């Protein structure tokens, strides 16, 4: 993904006849997301990570739920 693109999408690979697509996008000035979609018959979201410019994850989303994320302290 270039620094100038707002959205970049790639069909990554086939595994067990499932097509998976990865989409990287800028949500706003400080937030980015990487989404993985799986297509068997219809395409649906498998996993989305929302993170800041330092790659600190803020939210994790699956096809049914969105969770705020904060790393556990040691």
ABEGO torsion letter per residue (X at the ends): XBAABABBBBBABBBGGBBBBBBBBBABAABBBBBBBBBAABBBBABBBBBBAAGBBABBBBAABBBBBBBBBX
